[in-house]
């Protein structure tokens, strides 16, 4: 469970809210004014009751036989997820994963602004990746304090992940998005979100294997 704005929210709800947002933003672009829980649920094959409970945590209130205001849902969901305000972030690790994240322009739509990248490799320091400068890792602590950056993104090999996280935390980083294939030990009060790419891949390939085996039978 995750606590946001004094409301305890499940991780499942937090994962579903971006799906709803994407849908209602599309409806908004089409000029649709209202949408029901049933209509949203049908798009994703969800239970309408679950959809209603998910939306309730954002504070948006629907109208009987009319549904929810599409404009209101867009505003409320974005506010609840913190995507209506820009959050600056520093990324450490200018390798393949780091480059991919630096090049992902849609982050800005979701309130994430990767200001700069850092690396220990002197061959990368001084270069620019998608317009973002790669700085020496040693400069990170001072810049975190000067620029009041709160989010750190870890994209380094597993053996370097903990030292990088420690450096970020000691510098004042309050939330870490970890793309390294390693668990991190963080003190209480620091937010940690692990991007578990291998776990997601494991689910995908296992389901595919079972499907292919069933087909052979």
Order of alpha helices (4+ residues) and beta strands (2+ residues): beta-beta-alpha-beta-alpha-alpha-beta-alpha-beta-alpha-beta-beta-beta-alpha-beta-alpha-beta-beta-alpha
